[in-house]
Amino acid sequence: MYMTNIETVPGKTIIDCYGVVSGSTVRAKHVGRDIMAGIKNVFGGELRGYTELLNESRDEAIKRMQAQAAELGANAIINVRFSTSSIAAGAAEIYVYGTAVRVG
């Protein structure tokens, strides 16, 4: 499935538009990651555990959005955007959305 953050798929023509599709996932922090994050806050450096968690969350949200688009008959998603929000203490949501289209 084509995905782009612009209004078109370069070299393709939009044939049909199916509307907005989205995917999301809510993930909680792992206590082990919290301990390592606390240590990194003292000494500095990348919080690799959180980076990995966010990458996995983003991938899952994208898969859910693509599945929704495929159910509609789309073969592309344009204007893709990401959003994050804090849901509760220690839990965050990754939300991705775009416009499902058929291109040819």
C-alpha positions as CSV (number, residue, x, y, z in Angstrom):
1,M,0.0,0.0,0.0
2,Y,1.3,3.4,-0.9
3,M,1.6,5.9,1.9
4,T,2.6,9.5,1.7
5,N,2.3,12.7,3.8
6,I,1.5,14.8,0.7
7,E,-1.8,15.2,-1.2
8,T,-0.9,12.8,-4.1
9,V,1.1,9.7,-4.9
10,P,3.8,10.9,-7.3
11,G,3.3,9.4,-10.7
12,K,-0.2,8.1,-9.9
13,T,-3.7,9.5,-10.5
14,I,-6.3,9.4,-7.7
15,I,-9.3,7.4,-9.0
16,D,-11.5,7.1,-5.9
17,C,-11.5,8.7,-2.4
18,Y,-12.8,6.6,0.5
19,G,-12.3,9.2,3.3
20,V,-10.4,9.3,6.5
21,V,-8.8,6.2,8.0
22,S,-6.9,5.8,11.2
23,G,-5.1,3.5,13.5
24,S,-4.0,3.8,17.1
25,T,-2.4,1.9,20.0
26,V,-2.0,2.7,23.6
27,R,1.1,1.4,25.3
28,A,2.2,1.4,28.9
29,K,5.8,1.8,30.1
30,H,7.6,-1.2,31.5
31,V,8.9,-0.9,35.0
32,G,12.4,-2.0,33.8
33,R,12.3,0.8,31.2
34,D,11.3,3.3,33.9
35,I,14.4,2.3,36.0
36,M,16.7,2.7,33.1
37,A,15.1,6.0,32.1
38,G,15.7,7.3,35.6
39,I,19.4,6.4,35.4
40,K,19.6,8.0,31.9
41,N,18.0,11.2,33.3
42,V,20.9,11.4,35.7
43,F,23.7,10.7,33.2
44,G,22.1,11.7,29.9
45,G,21.7,9.7,26.7
46,E,19.1,8.2,24.5
47,L,16.3,6.2,26.2
48,R,16.6,3.3,23.9
49,G,13.8,1.3,25.6
50,Y,11.3,4.1,25.0
51,T,12.6,4.6,21.4
52,E,11.9,1.0,20.8
53,L,8.5,1.1,22.4
54,L,7.5,4.1,20.3
55,N,8.8,2.5,17.1
56,E,6.7,-0.7,17.8
57,S,3.7,1.4,18.7
58,R,4.0,3.5,15.5
59,D,4.3,0.3,13.4
60,E,1.2,-1.2,15.0
61,A,-0.9,2.0,14.5
62,I,0.2,2.1,10.8
63,K,-0.8,-1.6,10.3
64,R,-4.2,-0.9,11.8
65,M,-4.7,2.1,9.5
66,Q,-3.6,0.2,6.4
67,A,-6.0,-2.6,7.3
68,Q,-8.9,-0.2,7.6
69,A,-8.0,1.4,4.2
70,A,-7.7,-2.1,2.5
71,E,-11.2,-3.0,3.8
72,L,-12.5,0.1,2.0
73,G,-10.8,-1.0,-1.3
74,A,-8.0,1.6,-1.1
75,N,-4.5,1.0,-2.3
76,A,-3.0,4.2,-1.0
77,I,-3.2,6.6,2.0
78,I,-2.4,10.2,1.4
79,N,-1.9,13.1,3.9
80,V,-0.6,10.8,6.6
81,R,-0.2,12.4,10.0
82,F,0.9,11.2,13.4
83,S,-0.2,12.3,16.9
84,T,0.8,11.3,20.4
85,S,-1.0,11.9,23.6
86,S,-0.7,10.9,27.3
87,I,-3.7,8.7,28.3
88,A,-2.8,8.0,31.9
89,A,0.2,8.0,34.1
90,G,2.7,5.7,32.4
91,A,0.6,5.2,29.2
92,A,0.6,7.0,25.9
93,E,-1.3,6.7,22.6
94,I,0.1,6.8,19.1
95,Y,-2.5,7.8,16.6
96,V,-2.0,7.9,12.8
97,Y,-4.6,9.1,10.2
98,G,-4.8,9.9,6.6
99,T,-7.1,9.8,3.5
100,A,-7.7,6.4,1.9
101,V,-7.7,6.5,-1.9
102,R,-7.4,4.3,-4.9
103,V,-4.7,5.3,-7.3
104,G,-3.9,4.0,-10.8
